[in-house]
Amino acid sequence: MDENQKAVWGWALYDWANSAFATTVMAGFFPIFFKQYWSYGTDINTSTAQLGFGNSIAGLVVAVMAPVLGAIADKGSARKKLLIFFAYLGVLMTAALFVVQKGQWAWAIFVYVMGIVGFSGANVFYDSLLPSVAGEERIDYVSSLGFAMGYLGGGLLFLLNVVMTLMPQKFGLSDASAAVRVAFVSVALWWGLFTLFTVCWVPEKKAPALPAGESLVAAGFRQFFSTFKKIRHLKTVFLFLLAYWFYIDGVDTIIRMAIDYGLSLGFDSNDLIVALLIVQFVGFPAALAFGKLGQHWGVRKSIFLAIGIYIFITVWGTMMTNKQEFYILAVIIGLVQGGIQALSRSYYARLIPKDKPAEYYGFYNMLGKFAVIFGPALMGLVGLTARRILMPPSPTPEQIEYVGQLASRGSIASLSILFVIGGILFYFVDEEKGKQQAAYLATD
């Protein structure tokens, strides 16, 4: 394996590593365990709101710190060092979920939030290493390769963990709850181990030496404010980031809240886990296919296609009544989820200066995480508001269940507007003008 291929695979293997957290923890077991174990005895809409607000707090923390950390990393050639710090923070917090006891929902949210901070913080620096391992002619494919490896790696470990929860005695465990807690530890080990390939195989170019007497942190803050001023006046980058803010909000919210939504509709947790496995294993070839589609059909057209499909998903989701429909939706989500993420990441690389990738990807991830602040919170607020409005005085248990499900359907419907706004804004992004602006700033 030559050095370039080694760097590409080292980079892609980080997606293989950290997707175990995204799949087993964020999308899979945490929402179920939170609702049934850590929030035991709480009504469904309240626990949905608690989970949504927890995701939003995590998004806010990462959004605030991402661009400054990106600027510091670019100034001091510290992208890999910061990736390591945040990745292993996430590893530690994931393992810590093992010790959170039944009913301790506040502790569960705190540890989960810190885990997301580690996961999302590391992604700022992981994304920023993409231009250094792939030229423009291969960047769409390499970005898609990363997401494809993530779906495969995350899916394989998740499959093992699902089997462990279904047959805990065969693994020497007392029950499914014990199996879920061990699954969190397995994610920490998987994430920590495979991150070592990225650490060892991905190179990082040295930044120019700092002026005498200037600290790395001071230089990073100075560069952050400089970039912020430029982004405000870069119509193409700013418009793309605004469009991305809206549509990726919907994507990430569906990833984090789909299991919770299915539980609120009364679906069995095992059926929802099967649906999530479908997403993972459909997502592996689909992400690679979307990379090829972007190369041959065009990245813009491919992103528009994915946005349109997501609008269809949110509309159908409001009318879903049985698990077979949930499985079909899982297949459709698997077809587009990795594609829209991968092509957005590689498309953005075309619009930014080549010498400041971590800094500009800091803003990219910042807006992505600010979006995740609003998406889950929007679902929670719409669900709680609808419940208060629709619930009759002295309701019967049947009325409580019916209104709860109706409120949940309203919460998922609220996401469609995010995709519509994102698609409209993306229509006005001028890629050629963005490339010219990026080339000019790279020489600044």
C-alpha positions in Angstrom: 0.0 0.0 0.0 1.5 3.3 -1.1 1.6 6.3 1.3 -1.3 8.1 -0.4 -3.6 5.0 -0.2 -2.5 4.5 3.4 -3.5 8.0 4.3 -6.9 7.6 2.6 -7.6 4.4 4.5 -6.3 5.8 7.7 -8.6 8.7 7.3 -11.6 6.5 6.4 -11.0 4.2 9.3 -11.8 7.0 11.8 -15.4 6.9 10.4 -15.3 3.1 11.0 -14.2 3.9 14.6 -16.5 6.6 15.7 -19.6 5.5 13.9 -20.0 2.8 16.6 -20.9 5.7 18.9 -23.2 7.3 16.3 -25.0 4.0 15.7 -25.0 2.0 19.0 -25.2 5.0 21.4 -26.8 8.0 19.7 -29.2 6.4 17.3 -29.7 3.0 18.9 -29.5 2.1 22.5 -29.3 5.4 24.3 -32.8 6.7 23.2 -34.3 3.3 24.2 -32.4 2.9 27.4 -33.1 6.5 28.3 -36.8 6.2 27.8 -37.2 2.7 29.5 -34.4 2.7 32.1 -32.9 6.1 33.0 -36.3 8.0 32.6 -38.3 5.1 34.1 -41.9 6.3 35.0 -41.8 9.5 32.9 -44.4 10.0 30.2 -43.3 9.7 26.6 -43.5 13.4 25.6 -41.5 14.5 28.6 -38.7 12.0 28.0 -38.6 13.0 24.4 -38.2 16.6 25.4 -35.5 15.7 27.9 -33.6 13.8 25.2 -34.1 16.5 22.7 -32.9 19.2 25.0 -29.9 17.1 25.9 -28.9 16.8 22.3 -29.4 20.5 21.9 -27.1 21.3 24.9 -24.4 19.1 23.4 -24.8 20.8 20.0 -24.5 24.3 21.6 -21.3 23.4 23.4 -19.6 22.1 20.3 -21.0 24.9 18.1 -19.5 27.6 20.3 -16.0 26.0 20.5 -15.6 24.5 17.1 -14.4 27.4 14.9 -12.0 28.7 17.5 -10.5 25.3 18.0 -10.2 25.0 14.2 -8.3 28.2 14.0 -5.9 27.2 16.8 -5.4 23.8 15.1 -4.5 25.4 11.7 -2.1 27.8 13.3 -0.2 25.1 15.2 -0.6 22.0 13.1 -2.6 20.6 15.9 -5.5 19.0 14.0 -4.5 15.4 14.8 -3.7 16.3 18.5 -7.1 17.8 19.0 -8.8 15.0 17.2 -7.1 12.6 19.6 -8.1 14.7 22.6 -11.8 14.9 21.7 -12.0 11.3 20.4 -10.7 9.9 23.6 -12.9 12.2 25.7 -15.8 10.6 23.8 -14.4 7.1 24.4 -14.1 7.8 28.2 -17.7 9.2 28.4 -19.1 6.3 26.5 -17.5 3.8 28.9 -18.9 5.9 31.8 -22.5 5.2 30.7 -21.9 1.7 32.1 -22.1 3.1 35.7 -25.2 5.3 35.4 -28.0 3.7 37.4 -31.7 3.2 36.8 -33.7 6.5 37.1 -30.6 8.7 37.0 -31.8 10.5 33.9 -29.9 13.7 34.7 -26.6 11.9 35.0 -27.3 10.0 31.8 -27.9 13.2 30.0 -24.7 14.8 31.4 -22.5 11.9 30.4 -24.2 11.6 27.0 -23.7 15.3 26.4 -20.0 15.1 27.2 -19.7 12.0 24.9 -21.3 14.0 22.0 -18.9 16.9 22.7 -16.0 14.4 22.2 -17.6 12.8 19.2 -18.5 16.1 17.5 -15.4 18.0 18.5 -13.2 15.3 17.0 -15.2 15.4 13.7 -14.2 19.1 13.2 -10.6 18.0 12.9 -11.4 14.7 11.1 -13.3 16.6 8.4 -10.5 19.2 8.1 -8.0 16.4 7.2 -10.0 15.4 4.1 -8.4 17.9 1.7 -4.9 16.7 2.8 -5.6 13.1 1.8 -7.6 13.6 -1.4 -7.4 16.0 -4.4 -10.4 17.6 -5.9 -10.8 14.8 -8.5 -11.2 12.2 -5.8 -12.6 14.2 -2.9 -16.2 13.2 -3.4 -15.3 9.5 -3.6 -13.0 9.6 -0.5 -15.6 11.5 1.5 -18.2 8.9 0.6 -15.7 6.1 1.4 -15.5 7.5 4.9 -19.2 7.4 5.4 -19.5 4.0 3.8 -16.8 2.6 6.2 -18.7 4.2 9.0 -22.0 2.5 8.1 -20.2 -0.9 7.7 -18.1 -0.6 10.9 -20.9 0.9 13.0 -23.3 -1.6 11.6 -21.2 -4.7 12.4 -20.6 -3.7 16.0 -24.2 -2.7 16.4 -25.3 -6.1 15.0 -23.1 -7.8 17.6 -24.6 -5.7 20.4 -28.1 -6.3 19.2 -27.5 -10.1 19.4 -26.0 -9.6 22.8 -29.1 -7.8 24.1 -31.4 -10.4 22.5 -29.5 -13.4 24.0 -27.7 -12.0 27.0 -27.3 -15.4 28.8 -25.2 -16.7 25.9 -22.7 -13.9 26.6 -22.7 -14.6 30.3 -24.9 -11.6 31.1 -28.0 -11.6 33.4 -30.4 -9.7 31.3 -30.9 -7.2 28.4 -30.2 -4.2 30.6 -26.8 -5.6 31.5 -26.1 -6.3 27.8 -26.9 -2.7 26.9 -24.5 -1.4 29.5 -21.8 -3.7 28.2 -22.5 -2.6 24.7 -21.6 1.0 25.7 -18.2 -0.4 26.9 -17.7 -2.2 23.6 -18.3 1.0 21.7 -15.6 2.7 23.8 -13.1 0.0 23.0 -13.9 -0.1 19.3 -13.7 3.7 19.0 -10.5 3.9 20.9 -8.7 1.0 19.1 -9.5 2.0 15.5 -8.7 5.6 16.0 -5.1 4.5 16.3 -5.0 3.8 12.6 -5.9 7.4 11.9 -3.3 8.7 14.4 -0.6 6.6 12.7 -1.4 6.7 9.0 -2.8 10.2 8.3 -0.1 12.9 7.8 -0.5 16.5 8.7 1.3 19.4 7.0 3.3 21.7 9.3 1.9 25.3 9.6 4.3 28.3 9.2 6.1 29.3 12.4 4.2 31.8 14.6 5.6 35.3 15.0 7.9 35.7 17.9 6.1 36.3 21.2 2.7 35.2 19.9 1.0 32.2 21.7 -0.9 29.5 19.8 -4.2 30.4 21.5 -3.8 34.1 20.8 -3.0 33.3 17.1 -6.0 31.0 16.9 -8.4 33.7 18.3 -6.9 36.3 15.9 -7.4 34.0 13.0 -10.9 33.1 14.1 -12.0 36.7 14.0 -10.3 37.3 10.7 -12.1 34.3 9.2 -15.4 35.4 10.7 -15.1 38.8 9.0 -14.3 37.1 5.7 -17.1 34.6 5.8 -19.6 37.4 6.4 -18.6 38.9 3.1 -18.1 35.6 1.2 -21.6 35.2 -0.3 -21.0 31.7 -1.7 -19.6 30.2 1.5 -22.1 32.0 3.7 -25.0 31.0 1.6 -23.9 27.3 1.4 -23.4 27.2 5.2 -26.9 28.7 5.7 -28.5 26.1 3.4 -26.5 23.3 5.1 -27.6 24.6 8.5 -31.2 24.0 7.6 -31.1 20.7 5.7 -28.5 19.0 7.9 -30.6 20.0 10.9 -33.3 17.7 9.6 -30.9 14.9 8.7 -29.2 14.9 12.1 -32.5 15.2 14.0 -33.9 12.2 12.2 -30.7 10.2 13.1 -30.9 11.1 16.8 -34.7 11.0 17.3 -36.0 8.3 15.0 -35.9 5.6 17.6 -37.6 7.8 20.2 -40.3 8.7 17.6 -41.0 5.0 16.9 -41.3 4.3 20.6 -43.7 7.2 21.0 -45.9 5.6 18.3 -45.9 2.4 20.2 -43.6 0.3 18.1 -41.6 -2.5 19.8 -38.0 -1.5 20.5 -36.7 -4.7 18.8 -38.5 -3.7 15.6 -36.9 -0.3 15.7 -33.4 -1.8 16.3 -34.0 -4.0 13.1 -34.9 -0.8 11.2 -31.7 0.9 12.4 -29.6 -2.1 11.2 -31.3 -1.8 7.8 -30.2 1.8 7.6 -26.6 0.8 8.4 -26.2 -2.0 5.9 -28.1 -0.2 3.1 -26.1 2.9 3.9 -22.8 1.2 3.2 -23.2 0.6 -0.5 -25.5 3.6 -0.9 -22.8 6.1 0.4 -20.3 4.7 -2.1 -22.9 4.9 -4.9 -23.7 8.5 -4.0 -20.0 9.3 -4.3 -20.0 8.0 -7.8 -23.3 9.7 -8.6 -21.7 13.0 -7.5 -18.7 12.4 -9.8 -20.8 11.5 -12.9 -24.1 13.3 -12.4 -23.0 16.3 -10.4 -22.7 17.0 -6.7 -25.4 19.7 -6.7 -28.0 17.5 -8.4 -27.2 14.7 -6.0 -27.7 16.9 -2.9 -31.0 18.2 -4.3 -32.1 14.6 -4.9 -31.3 13.7 -1.3 -33.2 16.8 0.1 -36.3 15.9 -2.0 -36.2 12.3 -0.7 -36.0 13.6 2.9 -39.0 15.8 2.4 -40.9 12.7 1.3 -39.6 10.8 4.4 -40.9 13.4 6.8 -44.3 13.5 5.2 -44.7 9.7 5.1 -43.4 9.5 8.6 -46.4 11.4 9.9 -48.8 8.8 8.4 -46.9 5.7 9.4 -49.0 3.1 11.3 -47.0 -0.3 11.2 -43.5 -1.6 11.5 -43.4 -2.7 7.8 -43.7 1.0 6.8 -40.9 1.8 9.3 -38.7 -0.8 7.6 -39.4 0.7 4.2 -38.6 4.2 5.5 -35.4 2.7 7.0 -34.3 1.5 3.5 -35.1 4.9 2.0 -33.1 6.7 4.7 -30.2 4.4 4.2 -30.1 5.2 0.5 -29.6 8.9 1.1 -28.3 9.6 4.6 -24.6 8.9 4.0 -24.8 10.5 0.5 -26.1 13.9 1.6 -23.5 14.0 4.5 -20.6 12.9 2.3 -21.3 15.2 -0.7 -22.0 18.2 1.5 -18.6 17.7 3.2 -16.7 17.4 -0.1 -18.7 20.2 -1.8 -17.7 22.5 1.0 -14.1 21.7 0.5 -14.3 23.2 -3.0 -15.5 26.6 -1.6 -12.8 27.2 1.1 -9.1 28.2 1.0 -6.8 25.2 0.9 -4.5 26.5 3.6 -7.1 26.8 6.4 -9.2 23.7 6.3 -9.7 23.1 10.1 -10.7 26.7 10.6 -13.3 26.7 7.9 -14.5 23.2 8.8 -14.8 24.6 12.3 -17.5 27.0 11.0 -19.0 24.1 8.9 -19.4 21.9 12.0 -20.4 24.9 14.1 -23.5 25.5 11.9 -24.2 21.8 11.8 -24.2 21.6 15.6 -26.3 24.8 15.9 -28.8 23.1 13.6 -28.9 20.1 16.0 -29.7 22.6 18.8 -32.9 23.6 17.0 -34.0 20.3 15.4 -34.5 18.1 18.5 -35.7 21.0 20.6 -38.2 21.8 17.8 -39.5 18.2 18.0 -39.7 18.4 21.8 -41.5 21.7 21.8 -44.0 20.9 19.1 -44.8 17.6 20.8 -45.3 19.1 24.2 -47.3 22.1 22.9 -49.6 19.9 20.8 -50.1 17.6 23.8 -51.1 20.5 26.0 -53.5 21.9 23.4 -55.1 18.6 22.4 -55.3 16.9 25.7 -58.9 17.0 27.1 -59.6 17.6 30.8 -59.5 14.4 32.9 -58.4 12.3 30.0 -58.9 8.5 29.9 -55.8 6.3 29.3 -56.9 5.8 25.7 -57.1 9.5 25.1 -53.7 10.0 26.7 -52.2 7.4 24.3 -54.0 8.8 21.3 -53.0 12.5 21.9 -49.4 11.5 22.7 -49.1 9.7 19.3 -50.8 12.6 17.5 -48.4 15.1 19.2 -45.4 12.9 18.1 -46.6 12.9 14.5 -46.8 16.7 14.6 -43.2 16.8 15.9 -41.8 14.8 13.0 -43.9 16.9 10.5 -42.2 20.0 11.7 -38.9 18.8 10.3 -40.1 19.0 6.6 -39.8 22.8 6.6 -36.1 22.6 7.4 -35.5 20.6 4.2 -37.6 23.0 2.1 -35.7 26.1 3.4 -32.3 24.3 3.0 -33.1 23.3 -0.6 -34.2 26.8 -1.6 -31.1 28.4 -0.2 -28.8 25.8 -1.8 -30.3 26.6 -5.2 -28.7 30.0 -5.0 -25.2 28.8 -4.2 -22.8 29.6 -7.1 -20.0 27.0 -7.1 -17.7 28.6 -9.7 -17.8 32.0 -7.9 -17.1 30.1 -4.6 -14.0 28.5 -6.1 -12.7 31.9 -7.3 -13.2 33.4 -3.9 -11.5 30.5 -2.2 -8.5 30.7 -4.6 -8.2 34.4 -3.9 -8.3 33.9 -0.1 -5.7 31.1 -0.2 -3.1 33.6 -1.4 -4.2 36.2 1.1 
